[in-house]
Amino acid sequence: MTPRELNLHIQEYNLRMQRESEERLALAYMTAYWHRVRRMPGLKEIINKIKPQKPLTDEQLLAQIKALNAALGGETKIREQTT
């Protein structure tokens, strides 16, 4: 392993530890929040808010990709199909 590879592994490890720390902090915050709520919402209600209701069609996915591409300053290149 070269010094550069070692440095990359160390940087990735530090990023992973930071993400895990932030995740634990968010969990502790949400636990404290739920502990103070007067009326606890139903679990199914919460899960339904988080997960998507139905899968997107191909056209909807393509529209989202185009919007992201435009928002990030990308170009749209159209290639001609040969049959």
NORRA-V528698 format. One record per pair of residues at least 24 apart in sequence whose ideal C-beta (glycine too) atoms are under 7 Angstrom apart, sorted by sequence separation. I is the first residue (numbers start at 1). J is the second residue. D is the distance in whole Angstrom. If there is no record, write none. Layout:
BEGIN
I:J:D
I:J:D
END
This chain:
BEGIN
none
END
